[in-house]
Amino acid sequence: LLGTPGGIVSFRAPEEGAVRGPLSAGCRILLEWGVAGASNSSSPPSVFYKRVVMSELAAARQKAASQPAKLKRDVESFAIENAFLNSEAVEALVETTGAPAVPKALAAIQEPDDDDPIRGRFSLLMRDFSPEEGWRQSNLLEGADVLAAVKALATFHAFFWRGSPHHESARDVVWPAGGHWQPNYQAKEQFTTLVEDSWPRILGNFKDEFSCSPALEDVDLDTFGRRLQAASAAAGVQSHPFAAGGAVAPHDEAWRTVIHGDLKAANLFVGRDGDVAFVDFQFVGYGLAATDLAHFVTAAVAADDLLADDGTFLDDAIVDAYRTALLDALVDVGAAASRADAEEMVPARELRQRFDTAVLDKARFVVSYLWPRIDASPEALRRGAGIPGRNSYNKNVRVAVWLVARTDAALRRFVADGR
């Protein structure tokens, strides 16, 4: 199975290598090799085992009762992940670019139940990105790790960019539209009433923190929910133009690529040499690079890389670093003939506009669904500060402040531009 002679003498799965999420569980399996295997440099010290038994998961049981369409989507997502990891497209990505590293799928068991999705069972044995091999995960990304991650994300996007020889290579193994927060997967009320209805309680919970933040001094917090609600439908369509399944405007088609669909700190590893690995491809699919980038920035980055003490936004530097890496990668993979052509394909101003719109769309999801689900407050975020699977706005108060302030700035430009 591992392609290494010598045989495994024993294996173990320590508790410290276990992960239990709302919709999956997993563990690092440490391997002890026989003499021949131990002397072989290709013998991995560990593998990673991902296990999903829907009926054992409280979140899945809740979805079965209240949101059966979402449960069906989750079941399908495990087949997508397995197909993507085993695809020639991923093999070519790793061989051609080397970044990001993507786990090789070693074995899989898929037992869906179309009649009763809660009875679905899945497992996936994958290459591991282990500490023994120099890989590490962070609760939130900072400094050089942020720049390494956006460079890897840019390379991933460039490889599948429209005009690249690999653009269509993943079509049969990814979602037609990637990203779990896209409009098609969410309650229609998120785009009509839930943002505005949810905001007063959120504002009350964060009143003290919001009132003393320099970033929010000029923000009309009382009308924030209403203003975000008014922009939510348009921002959703513009951030996910391939989700509707119909005709797509040429200016969106020109930006079509494959997006990871859930790139957060828990789904990313950094190696000792600054290499980056991505995992968890359940919502990989076609989409806009700026939408994927906005999800990463809002979900994975530490507050010190987003907001200065005086309230100045710092995320422009992340977007600029991403664009620089993307332009280089577009040329390297053959999507652009030259750096000048790449600059015409990805104008800085348009990338920023698309990023702004995607921040609005992500804020819609956070305010209408994610924060109400945990009754978000400073105390709730601090209690969750050490939970690896939580996104930054759910475990860091300063990131929550940044998200509200940054969304307000994006709203102003959105309205001023008539978008």
ROVOKOL-442535 format. One record per residue (C-alpha): residue in three letters; x, y, z; residue number from 1. Coordinates in steps of 0.02 Angstrom, whole numbers. Example, Ala and Ser with C-alpha at 12.3 -4.5 7.8 and 13.67 -1.06 7.14 Angstrom:
<nodes>
+-----+--------+--------+--------+-----+
|   r |      u |      v |      w |   k |
+-----+--------+--------+--------+-----+
| ALA |    615 |   -225 |    390 |   1 |
| SER |    684 |    -53 |    357 |   2 |
+-----+--------+--------+--------+-----+
</nodes>
This chain:
<nodes>
+-----+--------+--------+--------+-----+
|   r |      u |      v |      w |   k |
+-----+--------+--------+--------+-----+
| LEU |      0 |      0 |      0 |   1 |
| LEU |    139 |    123 |     44 |   2 |
| GLY |    251 |     65 |    -96 |   3 |
| THR |    395 |     31 |     22 |   4 |
| PRO |    475 |   -140 |     49 |   5 |
| GLY |    520 |   -201 |    222 |   6 |
| GLY |    352 |   -216 |    305 |   7 |
| ILE |    272 |   -127 |    452 |   8 |
| VAL |    311 |   -209 |    619 |   9 |
| SER |    182 |   -111 |    717 |  10 |
| PHE |     79 |     47 |    719 |  11 |
| ARG |     -1 |    159 |    850 |  12 |
| ALA |   -115 |    309 |    855 |  13 |
| PRO |    -76 |    422 |   1004 |  14 |
| GLU |   -215 |    532 |   1070 |  15 |
| GLU |   -113 |    690 |   1040 |  16 |
| GLY |   -120 |    652 |    854 |  17 |
| ALA |   -310 |    638 |    851 |  18 |
| VAL |   -429 |    768 |    780 |  19 |
| ARG |   -616 |    770 |    808 |  20 |
| GLY |   -716 |    892 |    704 |  21 |
| PRO |   -902 |    918 |    683 |  22 |
| LEU |   -909 |    816 |    523 |  23 |
| SER |   -757 |    702 |    529 |  24 |
| ALA |   -628 |    625 |    644 |  25 |
| GLY |   -448 |    582 |    607 |  26 |
| CYS |   -286 |    524 |    682 |  27 |
| ARG |   -101 |    514 |    643 |  28 |
| ILE |    -45 |    333 |    634 |  29 |
| LEU |    138 |    312 |    683 |  30 |
| LEU |    226 |    170 |    591 |  31 |
| GLU |    367 |     58 |    651 |  32 |
| TRP |    457 |    -20 |    504 |  33 |
| GLY |    555 |   -180 |    489 |  34 |
| VAL |    742 |   -174 |    456 |  35 |
| ALA |    727 |   -153 |    267 |  36 |
| GLY |    590 |    -22 |    281 |  37 |
| ALA |    679 |     76 |    416 |  38 |
| SER |    833 |     93 |    307 |  39 |
| ASN |    731 |    155 |    159 |  40 |
| SER |    720 |    345 |    152 |  41 |
| SER |    549 |    335 |     68 |  42 |
| SER |    470 |    244 |    215 |  43 |
| PRO |    351 |    372 |    295 |  44 |
| PRO |    355 |    386 |    484 |  45 |
| SER |    166 |    405 |    486 |  46 |
| VAL |      6 |    412 |    385 |  47 |
| PHE |   -157 |    503 |    419 |  48 |
| TYR |   -325 |    417 |    435 |  49 |
| LYS |   -487 |    514 |    409 |  50 |
| ARG |   -647 |    428 |    465 |  51 |
| VAL |   -828 |    483 |    442 |  52 |
| VAL |   -977 |    387 |    510 |  53 |
| MET |  -1120 |    507 |    488 |  54 |
| SER |  -1235 |    431 |    619 |  55 |
| GLU |  -1101 |    456 |    754 |  56 |
| LEU |  -1085 |    643 |    722 |  57 |
| ALA |  -1200 |    763 |    815 |  58 |
| ALA |  -1185 |    896 |    679 |  59 |
| ALA |  -1234 |    769 |    546 |  60 |
| ARG |  -1384 |    710 |    647 |  61 |
| GLN |  -1439 |    890 |    670 |  62 |
| LYS |  -1425 |    922 |    482 |  63 |
| ALA |  -1523 |    763 |    446 |  64 |
| ALA |  -1666 |    833 |    549 |  65 |
| SER |  -1661 |   1016 |    498 |  66 |
| GLN |  -1555 |   1035 |    340 |  67 |
| PRO |  -1559 |    872 |    241 |  68 |
| ALA |  -1495 |    957 |     83 |  69 |
| LYS |  -1337 |   1010 |    175 |  70 |
| LEU |  -1311 |    833 |    239 |  71 |
| LYS |  -1326 |    766 |     61 |  72 |
| ARG |  -1197 |    895 |      6 |  73 |
| ASP |  -1079 |    841 |    146 |  74 |
| VAL |  -1094 |    659 |     95 |  75 |
| GLU |  -1054 |    702 |    -86 |  76 |
| SER |   -905 |    806 |    -28 |  77 |
| PHE |   -812 |    653 |     34 |  78 |
| ALA |   -822 |    574 |   -139 |  79 |
| ILE |   -760 |    737 |   -215 |  80 |
| GLU |   -610 |    743 |    -99 |  81 |
| ASN |   -560 |    564 |   -137 |  82 |
| ALA |   -580 |    588 |   -325 |  83 |
| PHE |   -480 |    750 |   -323 |  84 |
| LEU |   -335 |    679 |   -222 |  85 |
| ASN |   -325 |    528 |   -338 |  86 |
| SER |   -337 |    630 |   -498 |  87 |
| GLU |   -210 |    656 |   -635 |  88 |
| ALA |   -241 |    843 |   -611 |  89 |
| VAL |   -169 |    839 |   -435 |  90 |
| GLU |    -25 |    728 |   -489 |  91 |
| ALA |     18 |    855 |   -624 |  92 |
| LEU |      0 |   1000 |   -501 |  93 |
| VAL |    126 |    924 |   -381 |  94 |
| GLU |    247 |    869 |   -516 |  95 |
| THR |    239 |   1035 |   -610 |  96 |
| THR |    239 |   1162 |   -470 |  97 |
| GLY |    284 |   1072 |   -308 |  98 |
| ALA |    175 |   1195 |   -215 |  99 |
| PRO |     64 |   1174 |   -126 | 100 |
| ALA |     99 |    997 |    -70 | 101 |
| VAL |    -60 |    893 |    -75 | 102 |
| PRO |    -83 |    729 |     19 | 103 |
| LYS |    -78 |    573 |    -86 | 104 |
| ALA |   -230 |    463 |    -56 | 105 |
| LEU |   -169 |    288 |    -14 | 106 |
| ALA |   -335 |    199 |     11 | 107 |
| ALA |   -518 |    244 |     27 | 108 |
| ILE |   -683 |    165 |     77 | 109 |
| GLN |   -840 |    251 |     15 | 110 |
| GLU |  -1008 |    186 |     77 | 111 |
| PRO |  -1141 |    318 |     42 | 112 |
| ASP |  -1325 |    282 |     65 | 113 |
| ASP |  -1426 |    380 |    -62 | 114 |
| ASP |  -1591 |    336 |     23 | 115 |
| ASP |  -1533 |    385 |    197 | 116 |
| PRO |  -1376 |    494 |    195 | 117 |
| ILE |  -1355 |    486 |    384 | 118 |
| ARG |  -1304 |    304 |    362 | 119 |
| GLY |  -1157 |    351 |    251 | 120 |
| ARG |   -982 |    291 |    302 | 121 |
| PHE |   -816 |    348 |    231 | 122 |
| SER |   -632 |    331 |    267 | 123 |
| LEU |   -475 |    396 |    184 | 124 |
| LEU |   -294 |    347 |    218 | 125 |
| MET |   -174 |    482 |    161 | 126 |
| ARG |      4 |    541 |    162 | 127 |
| ASP |     38 |    630 |    325 | 128 |
| PHE |    122 |    799 |    350 | 129 |
| SER |    201 |    756 |    515 | 130 |
| PRO |    310 |    850 |    640 | 131 |
| GLU |    442 |    714 |    617 | 132 |
| GLU |    460 |    771 |    437 | 133 |
| GLY |    467 |    955 |    484 | 134 |
| TRP |    285 |   1004 |    457 | 135 |
| ARG |    185 |   1108 |    581 | 136 |
| GLN |     14 |   1184 |    600 | 137 |
| SER |    -29 |   1350 |    682 | 138 |
| ASN |   -182 |   1404 |    778 | 139 |
| LEU |   -179 |   1559 |    667 | 140 |
| LEU |    -51 |   1609 |    535 | 141 |
| GLU |     70 |   1753 |    560 | 142 |
| GLY |    208 |   1843 |    466 | 143 |
| ALA |    311 |   1734 |    349 | 144 |
| ASP |    186 |   1592 |    362 | 145 |
| VAL |     49 |   1703 |    291 | 146 |
| LEU |    159 |   1752 |    143 | 147 |
| ALA |    209 |   1571 |    111 | 148 |
| ALA |     26 |   1519 |    114 | 149 |
| VAL |    -33 |   1652 |     -9 | 150 |
| LYS |    111 |   1610 |   -126 | 151 |
| ALA |     57 |   1427 |   -124 | 152 |
| LEU |   -125 |   1478 |   -149 | 153 |
| ALA |    -77 |   1588 |   -296 | 154 |
| THR |     18 |   1443 |   -375 | 155 |
| PHE |   -132 |   1328 |   -350 | 156 |
| HIS |   -248 |   1455 |   -433 | 157 |
| ALA |   -129 |   1490 |   -576 | 158 |
| PHE |   -110 |   1306 |   -618 | 159 |
| PHE |   -298 |   1292 |   -652 | 160 |
| TRP |   -325 |   1469 |   -718 | 161 |
| ARG |   -422 |   1495 |   -878 | 162 |
| GLY |   -292 |   1490 |  -1017 | 163 |
| SER |   -181 |   1367 |   -926 | 164 |
| PRO |   -159 |   1197 |  -1012 | 165 |
| HIS |   -226 |   1122 |   -849 | 166 |
| HIS |   -383 |   1227 |   -835 | 167 |
| GLU |   -504 |   1086 |   -880 | 168 |
| SER |   -401 |    944 |   -805 | 169 |
| ALA |   -500 |    939 |   -642 | 170 |
| ARG |   -674 |    963 |   -714 | 171 |
| ASP |   -734 |    786 |   -676 | 172 |
| VAL |   -664 |    779 |   -498 | 173 |
| VAL |   -718 |    946 |   -421 | 174 |
| TRP |   -880 |   1037 |   -385 | 175 |
| PRO |   -946 |   1147 |   -527 | 176 |
| ALA |   -936 |   1287 |   -398 | 177 |
| GLY |   -820 |   1275 |   -248 | 178 |
| GLY |   -837 |   1344 |    -71 | 179 |
| HIS |   -956 |   1287 |     66 | 180 |
| TRP |  -1023 |   1463 |    103 | 181 |
| GLN |  -1088 |   1495 |    -73 | 182 |
| PRO |  -1270 |   1550 |    -90 | 183 |
| ASN |  -1333 |   1383 |   -158 | 184 |
| TYR |  -1284 |   1297 |      5 | 185 |
| GLN |  -1361 |   1424 |    124 | 186 |
| ALA |  -1534 |   1472 |    184 | 187 |
| LYS |  -1617 |   1599 |     70 | 188 |
| GLU |  -1655 |   1705 |    224 | 189 |
| GLN |  -1468 |   1745 |    239 | 190 |
| PHE |  -1494 |   1859 |     88 | 191 |
| THR |  -1657 |   1938 |    144 | 192 |
| THR |  -1674 |   1952 |    333 | 193 |
| LEU |  -1551 |   1851 |    439 | 194 |
| VAL |  -1404 |   1971 |    431 | 195 |
| GLU |  -1508 |   2120 |    489 | 196 |
| ASP |  -1604 |   2016 |    617 | 197 |
| SER |  -1445 |   1941 |    693 | 198 |
| TRP |  -1344 |   2100 |    705 | 199 |
| PRO |  -1425 |   2185 |    859 | 200 |
| ARG |  -1380 |   2041 |    975 | 201 |
| ILE |  -1203 |   2031 |    904 | 202 |
| LEU |  -1182 |   2219 |    926 | 203 |
| GLY |  -1245 |   2209 |   1105 | 204 |
| ASN |  -1126 |   2066 |   1146 | 205 |
| PHE |   -974 |   2159 |   1076 | 206 |
| LYS |  -1026 |   2335 |   1127 | 207 |
| ASP |   -880 |   2369 |   1244 | 208 |
| GLU |   -747 |   2301 |   1126 | 209 |
| PHE |   -820 |   2390 |    975 | 210 |
| SER |   -837 |   2556 |   1066 | 211 |
| CYS |   -652 |   2566 |   1111 | 212 |
| SER |   -579 |   2510 |    944 | 213 |
| PRO |   -496 |   2645 |    836 | 214 |
| ALA |   -542 |   2543 |    681 | 215 |
| LEU |   -727 |   2567 |    717 | 216 |
| GLU |   -727 |   2751 |    767 | 217 |
| ASP |   -809 |   2809 |    605 | 218 |
| VAL |   -918 |   2657 |    577 | 219 |
| ASP |  -1107 |   2675 |    596 | 220 |
| LEU |  -1129 |   2514 |    692 | 221 |
| ASP |  -1316 |   2538 |    718 | 222 |
| THR |  -1348 |   2527 |    530 | 223 |
| PHE |  -1212 |   2400 |    491 | 224 |
| GLY |  -1329 |   2250 |    487 | 225 |
| ARG |  -1454 |   2337 |    374 | 226 |
| ARG |  -1319 |   2397 |    254 | 227 |
| LEU |  -1235 |   2226 |    244 | 228 |
| GLN |  -1404 |   2144 |    216 | 229 |
| ALA |  -1441 |   2261 |     72 | 230 |
| ALA |  -1279 |   2213 |    -16 | 231 |
| SER |  -1282 |   2027 |     26 | 232 |
| ALA |  -1376 |   1960 |   -125 | 233 |
| ALA |  -1273 |   2055 |   -253 | 234 |
| ALA |  -1110 |   2015 |   -164 | 235 |
| GLY |  -1156 |   1830 |   -160 | 236 |
| VAL |  -1190 |   1824 |   -347 | 237 |
| GLN |  -1032 |   1920 |   -388 | 238 |
| SER |   -921 |   1814 |   -273 | 239 |
| HIS |   -990 |   1648 |   -336 | 240 |
| PRO |  -1035 |   1675 |   -521 | 241 |
| PHE |  -1025 |   1489 |   -563 | 242 |
| ALA |  -1144 |   1433 |   -426 | 243 |
| ALA |  -1304 |   1468 |   -522 | 244 |
| GLY |  -1257 |   1348 |   -662 | 245 |
| GLY |  -1314 |   1461 |   -803 | 246 |
| ALA |  -1226 |   1578 |   -922 | 247 |
| VAL |  -1076 |   1668 |   -846 | 248 |
| ALA |  -1019 |   1842 |   -895 | 249 |
| PRO |   -857 |   1847 |   -997 | 250 |
| HIS |   -768 |   1954 |   -866 | 251 |
| ASP |   -801 |   1818 |   -736 | 252 |
| GLU |   -754 |   1676 |   -855 | 253 |
| ALA |   -585 |   1759 |   -878 | 254 |
| TRP |   -552 |   1737 |   -691 | 255 |
| ARG |   -615 |   1558 |   -677 | 256 |
| THR |   -499 |   1438 |   -587 | 257 |
| VAL |   -508 |   1295 |   -462 | 258 |
| ILE |   -521 |   1355 |   -281 | 259 |
| HIS |   -483 |   1257 |   -123 | 260 |
| GLY |   -651 |   1305 |    -49 | 261 |
| ASP |   -608 |   1300 |    137 | 262 |
| LEU |   -429 |   1359 |    165 | 263 |
| LYS |   -412 |   1395 |    350 | 264 |
| ALA |   -269 |   1371 |    473 | 265 |
| ALA |   -326 |   1195 |    517 | 266 |
| ASN |   -314 |   1144 |    333 | 267 |
| LEU |   -137 |   1205 |    306 | 268 |
| PHE |     38 |   1148 |    354 | 269 |
| VAL |    203 |   1242 |    341 | 270 |
| GLY |    366 |   1148 |    319 | 271 |
| ARG |    536 |   1186 |    393 | 272 |
| ASP |    593 |   1264 |    228 | 273 |
| GLY |    437 |   1368 |    206 | 274 |
| ASP |    348 |   1240 |     97 | 275 |
| VAL |    160 |   1236 |    115 | 276 |
| ALA |     36 |   1091 |    110 | 277 |
| PHE |   -152 |   1101 |     89 | 278 |
| VAL |   -274 |    969 |    155 | 279 |
| ASP |   -463 |    944 |    165 | 280 |
| PHE |   -526 |    964 |    -14 | 281 |
| GLN |   -709 |    923 |     16 | 282 |
| PHE |   -767 |   1088 |    -62 | 283 |
| VAL |   -639 |   1107 |   -201 | 284 |
| GLY |   -717 |   1172 |   -361 | 285 |
| TYR |   -719 |   1306 |   -492 | 286 |
| GLY |   -729 |   1484 |   -429 | 287 |
| LEU |   -645 |   1653 |   -416 | 288 |
| ALA |   -471 |   1667 |   -343 | 289 |
| ALA |   -516 |   1825 |   -246 | 290 |
| THR |   -659 |   1733 |   -160 | 291 |
| ASP |   -541 |   1594 |   -105 | 292 |
| LEU |   -413 |   1723 |    -48 | 293 |
| ALA |   -543 |   1819 |     52 | 294 |
| HIS |   -596 |   1661 |    142 | 295 |
| PHE |   -416 |   1624 |    187 | 296 |
| VAL |   -381 |   1801 |    249 | 297 |
| THR |   -541 |   1811 |    352 | 298 |
| ALA |   -525 |   1635 |    424 | 299 |
| ALA |   -340 |   1595 |    448 | 300 |
| VAL |   -237 |   1752 |    481 | 301 |
| ALA |   -191 |   1819 |    652 | 302 |
| ALA |   -247 |   1992 |    706 | 303 |
| ASP |    -73 |   2071 |    703 | 304 |
| ASP |    -65 |   2041 |    515 | 305 |
| LEU |   -236 |   2118 |    487 | 306 |
| LEU |   -252 |   2268 |    601 | 307 |
| ALA |   -129 |   2392 |    676 | 308 |
| ASP |   -153 |   2462 |    851 | 309 |
| ASP |   -208 |   2628 |    778 | 310 |
| GLY |   -345 |   2545 |    675 | 311 |
| THR |   -252 |   2542 |    509 | 312 |
| PHE |   -293 |   2394 |    397 | 313 |
| LEU |   -144 |   2284 |    353 | 314 |
| ASP |   -226 |   2159 |    237 | 315 |
| ASP |   -179 |   2257 |     80 | 316 |
| ALA |     -3 |   2189 |     99 | 317 |
| ILE |    -71 |   2011 |     94 | 318 |
| VAL |   -171 |   2045 |    -64 | 319 |
| ASP |    -19 |   2127 |   -145 | 320 |
| ALA |     91 |   1978 |   -101 | 321 |
| TYR |    -39 |   1861 |   -173 | 322 |
| ARG |    -50 |   1959 |   -337 | 323 |
| THR |    140 |   1964 |   -357 | 324 |
| ALA |    149 |   1775 |   -334 | 325 |
| LEU |      1 |   1747 |   -450 | 326 |
| LEU |     77 |   1848 |   -592 | 327 |
| ASP |    237 |   1747 |   -583 | 328 |
| ALA |    144 |   1583 |   -574 | 329 |
| LEU |     29 |   1623 |   -722 | 330 |
| VAL |    184 |   1642 |   -831 | 331 |
| ASP |    266 |   1486 |   -758 | 332 |
| VAL |    117 |   1372 |   -795 | 333 |
| GLY |     84 |   1443 |   -968 | 334 |
| ALA |    -78 |   1535 |   -932 | 335 |
| ALA |      7 |   1700 |   -980 | 336 |
| ALA |    138 |   1725 |  -1114 | 337 |
| SER |    232 |   1859 |  -1016 | 338 |
| ARG |    229 |   1958 |   -855 | 339 |
| ALA |    148 |   2102 |   -950 | 340 |
| ASP |     10 |   1986 |  -1011 | 341 |
| ALA |    -17 |   1923 |   -833 | 342 |
| GLU |    -34 |   2101 |   -769 | 343 |
| GLU |   -169 |   2134 |   -899 | 344 |
| MET |   -259 |   1974 |   -848 | 345 |
| VAL |   -258 |   2019 |   -662 | 346 |
| PRO |   -268 |   2209 |   -643 | 347 |
| ALA |   -228 |   2262 |   -465 | 348 |
| ARG |   -383 |   2370 |   -449 | 349 |
| GLU |   -501 |   2233 |   -507 | 350 |
| LEU |   -422 |   2105 |   -391 | 351 |
| ARG |   -450 |   2224 |   -245 | 352 |
| GLN |   -630 |   2254 |   -297 | 353 |
| ARG |   -663 |   2068 |   -308 | 354 |
| PHE |   -577 |   2040 |   -141 | 355 |
| ASP |   -685 |   2177 |    -61 | 356 |
| THR |   -844 |   2097 |   -130 | 357 |
| ALA |   -790 |   1926 |    -65 | 358 |
| VAL |   -759 |   1999 |    108 | 359 |
| LEU |   -939 |   2063 |    106 | 360 |
| ASP |  -1001 |   1891 |     56 | 361 |
| LYS |   -901 |   1807 |    194 | 362 |
| ALA |   -965 |   1933 |    322 | 363 |
| ARG |  -1142 |   1892 |    268 | 364 |
| PHE |  -1108 |   1710 |    312 | 365 |
| VAL |  -1025 |   1752 |    478 | 366 |
| VAL |  -1156 |   1875 |    540 | 367 |
| SER |  -1310 |   1778 |    484 | 368 |
| TYR |  -1253 |   1601 |    528 | 369 |
| LEU |  -1085 |   1571 |    610 | 370 |
| TRP |  -1092 |   1701 |    749 | 371 |
| PRO |  -1274 |   1666 |    796 | 372 |
| ARG |  -1234 |   1479 |    801 | 373 |
| ILE |  -1110 |   1507 |    944 | 374 |
| ASP |  -1197 |   1661 |   1014 | 375 |
| ALA |  -1035 |   1754 |    980 | 376 |
| SER |   -968 |   1867 |   1116 | 377 |
| PRO |   -794 |   1913 |   1177 | 378 |
| GLU |   -811 |   1780 |   1310 | 379 |
| ALA |   -865 |   1647 |   1184 | 380 |
| LEU |   -720 |   1689 |   1069 | 381 |
| ARG |   -594 |   1682 |   1210 | 382 |
| ARG |   -661 |   1513 |   1265 | 383 |
| GLY |   -632 |   1449 |   1089 | 384 |
| ALA |   -461 |   1529 |   1067 | 385 |
| GLY |   -367 |   1365 |   1071 | 386 |
| ILE |   -484 |   1260 |    964 | 387 |
| PRO |   -385 |   1218 |    805 | 388 |
| GLY |   -535 |   1195 |    691 | 389 |
| ARG |   -614 |   1363 |    732 | 390 |
| ASN |   -589 |   1505 |    610 | 391 |
| SER |   -508 |   1665 |    670 | 392 |
| TYR |   -667 |   1769 |    685 | 393 |
| ASN |   -735 |   1634 |    802 | 394 |
| LYS |   -586 |   1636 |    921 | 395 |
| ASN |   -503 |   1807 |    918 | 396 |
| VAL |   -589 |   1968 |    968 | 397 |
| ARG |   -469 |   2081 |    871 | 398 |
| VAL |   -502 |   1982 |    712 | 399 |
| ALA |   -689 |   2003 |    743 | 400 |
| VAL |   -661 |   2191 |    759 | 401 |
| TRP |   -559 |   2191 |    599 | 402 |
| LEU |   -693 |   2094 |    505 | 403 |
| VAL |   -829 |   2218 |    551 | 404 |
| ALA |   -720 |   2370 |    512 | 405 |
| ARG |   -653 |   2295 |    351 | 406 |
| THR |   -828 |   2247 |    296 | 407 |
| ASP |   -888 |   2424 |    326 | 408 |
| ALA |   -747 |   2493 |    218 | 409 |
| ALA |   -790 |   2368 |     81 | 410 |
| LEU |   -974 |   2414 |     94 | 411 |
| ARG |   -935 |   2597 |     65 | 412 |
| ARG |   -836 |   2558 |    -92 | 413 |
| PHE |   -966 |   2433 |   -150 | 414 |
| VAL |  -1103 |   2564 |   -141 | 415 |
| ALA |   -995 |   2703 |   -213 | 416 |
| ASP |   -949 |   2595 |   -364 | 417 |
| GLY |  -1131 |   2550 |   -394 | 418 |
| ARG |  -1096 |   2364 |   -381 | 419 |
+-----+--------+--------+--------+-----+
</nodes>
